[in-house]
Amino acid sequence: MAVTVELVRCLEPVRDLYRRPLGFERFQAYLDLVRAGTGTEALPLSQLNPMAKPHALEYVEALLAFDAERVASSAAAQAGAKLTDADDALRVIVVPMDDAMGGWTNRAFAEFSHRYERKYEVPRGWATVVVWTSETPTPQLVAQRTFETVYRTVDERRRGAVRTLREILDREGRTMRFAEHQRLYDDQTIRSIRRKLEPLLDSHAAPIVFAALYGDEIAASLGYPPLGIPERGGYELALAGAAKAEKGSLEGNVAARSRK
């Protein structure tokens, strides 16, 4: 069993798109890029900002400077090799999302949609590596984001979509551990987050899920009531929970071997 990956390059065409003057011709070129000669959405670029300002061109050029697509291809191959219990074939594509210097993209909404509402991408085997124009473009960022999206895509293709807060936290915890994220919050903060979210774990209501995952500040910006959660507190709880479960599993295996 194995997960095989195929790289689909799009950064050079996106750079060419952003080099065009703003206007209808650029937007038409964007539609042509998305459709790739098929007449329908052939590439998962629906959330790419076709009318982005010059900073987006600079960002894409920075990605091309260290060959971010080669980095993603290598990381995807490594991630696929680690998923020894899966059998799948994915197409990997690096997509820059514009959440800076303009109102095209609300990052929380766009990230949520990318992670949990991928009705088009997941069935077609797309592992879309999203990087944001507000982030510093580095090989390390691209590699870690690739590990995340490969794991998340394979998991959804095997187990189905997640809906409740409990399901999301479970998948994101395993995803973040797979991508080797490091915790940001101490144990006391994690315990506080857990106490507040435990009664809400079976909810799938957007105001609760958004506030739980992204924290009070983003919740308030969207008009959702706060839950007393720090920035990205739900994700940090997920990571801590997955690390604890993994440790317990390892300790159980060691104990079982010692009894033999």
Secondary structure, DSSP 8 states (H G I E B T S, - for coil): --EEEEE---HHHHHHHHHS-SSHHHHHHHHHHHHTTSSS--SS-TTS-TT--HHHHHHHHHHHHTTHHHHHHHHHHHHHHH-TT--EEEEEEEEEE--SSSSS--HHHHHHHHHH--TTTGGGTEEEEEEETTS---HHHHHHHHHHHHHHHHHHHHH----SHHHHHHHHHHHHHHTT----S-HHHHHHHHHHHGGGTT---HHHHHHHHH-HHHHHHTT----S--TTHHHHHHHHHHHHHHHHHHHHHHHHHHH-
